[in-house]
């Protein structure tokens, strides 16, 4: 392990520095928005409303947004996962295929899909 770090040397240090420079401010902003700190939260809401209006005003942006939303749909994710499992099984990567099968049917996804479809959440929480 130490040999890998020594071989990477400046590249590894540079990559770590870039990651740190990007991650720290993003984490701080995420916590501030999540904590509803009014200056950041208000900026977030204004930006969201502005982008929403811009997307509605431009048909090409609207089509792109709908396509991106569809790509996040559970059915699309399951189809991609199934294709990946078939590919892994054909390559005789049994453990990796089992991992994908185990991780893909996420309970949170099923719950959110059911809530979006109007089903009652059994726990009663929103």
Long-range contacts (C-beta under 8 A, 24 or more apart in sequence): 74-109, 74-110, 74-113, 77-104, 77-109, 78-104, 78-105
